[in-house]
């Protein structure tokens, strides 16, 4: 059904009555030049899978139609096409989806891009496990779009999400499934304070292994997957902590405001087994602060600082397989990736063959700033300093220290938007990289 959805969407959008459908369409063309064979890190990272390390030309177009059922609810259908050269060098479907949304709930089916948060200043967007670094997976989901209060007088509520995905890329275990759910408690009973505490849970499961054939994928297996129950994950006879490749994160967000600034403090853990579940890999995770000015059109309108640390990896509480090995897995050898791109924190890197995770033991500082220069040039500045210590426990000293920076400035906003991007990577152990990109985008209607 999901594979047939793009053709159904095209038929619906083509034949819809323009008086009842609110249309939107855009096209974008981007070119990149680089001093080396690979592009600078921030010119291809977190680009929704539209640009990779080798891309020098990419273009995409998207169209959507929105039909309002009431003043607070609507049906929406959208589709898009993408071309990029580089590793893939092919035409792909950028997205395709059908969505229903009302004042508190959203549900969809298809391949749908996730919302960009923090004005695009975060290194990993939604959380440490779920970034904008790859194309969206095809699937279906349902989520709350605002807190649902079950005790309004005390300011107690919740937010939740449930998603099921399929994979259609070339990977070691093909046709695997991905389960995702999240649940957060919300407390807003104190003036000017909102505290959000919860958990994200992902599982790669099922699929066809070249070593063991069809992996467990029945209903009973699915129940174990969603509960994180133990199961025969490896048909070679080795018992795993839980069925499938489990990943998760505890999350804490504290929202407040000071004068005309909105402020968020955030913390994400990371866990892949029982030791991480019990926080025995502390202090691994993401720490950050985001500040946004409600008074727009300033030189600095938003600021974000994030600190990432993955050096512990349960070193004092190793499993029978040794320390943690974030985003890697012995059975699902392509790891936490899609189309050879990391799905989570992009500072965790793939190996030179783009087959497995090569660097997952890192320390990183990340800074993002957005604003409006001279009241007419919107810009975004990203700057990251990170130390890579390898994988599977890492080394005592970094094998590479990297500073990556990028400045994106919108130079023109008349007939079309014209953005100039300048990027650079400074490596301690390899050649420095300099690059520039030019992006032309047009909102057609």
HELIX and SHEET records of a PDB file:
HELIX    1   1 UNK A    5  UNK A   15  1                                  11    
HELIX    2   2 UNK A   41  UNK A   44  1                                   4    
HELIX    3   3 UNK A  118  UNK A  120  5                                   3    
HELIX    4   4 UNK A  152  UNK A  154  5                                   3    
HELIX    5   5 UNK A  219  UNK A  227  1                                   9    
HELIX    6   6 UNK A  274  UNK A  277  1                                   4    
SHEET    1   A19 UNK A 148  UNK A 151  0                                        
SHEET    2   A19 UNK A 156  UNK A 166 -1                                        
SHEET    3   A19 UNK A 139  UNK A 144 -1                                        
SHEET    4   A19 UNK A 105  UNK A 111 -1                                        
SHEET    5   A19 UNK A  90  UNK A 101 -1                                        
SHEET    6   A19 UNK A  73  UNK A  84 -1                                        
SHEET    7   A19 UNK A  57  UNK A  70 -1                                        
SHEET    8   A19 UNK A  22  UNK A  34 -1                                        
SHEET    9   A19 UNK A 433  UNK A 443 -1                                        
SHEET   10   A19 UNK A 417  UNK A 427 -1                                        
SHEET   11   A19 UNK A 400  UNK A 413 -1                                        
SHEET   12   A19 UNK A 377  UNK A 388 -1                                        
SHEET   13   A19 UNK A 362  UNK A 373 -1                                        
SHEET   14   A19 UNK A 302  UNK A 309 -1                                        
SHEET   15   A19 UNK A 285  UNK A 293 -1                                        
SHEET   16   A19 UNK A 261  UNK A 268 -1                                        
SHEET   17   A19 UNK A 245  UNK A 258 -1                                        
SHEET   18   A19 UNK A 194  UNK A 205 -1                                        
SHEET   19   A19 UNK A 177  UNK A 187 -1                                        
SHEET    1   B 3 UNK A 173  UNK A 174  0                                        
SHEET    2   B 3 UNK A 208  UNK A 209 -1                                        
SHEET    3   B 3 UNK A 213  UNK A 214 -1                                        
SHEET    1   C 2 UNK A 337  UNK A 338  0                                        
SHEET    2   C 2 UNK A 341  UNK A 342 -1                                        
SHEET    1   D 2 UNK A 349  UNK A 350  0                                        
SHEET    2   D 2 UNK A 357  UNK A 359 -1                                        
END                                                                             
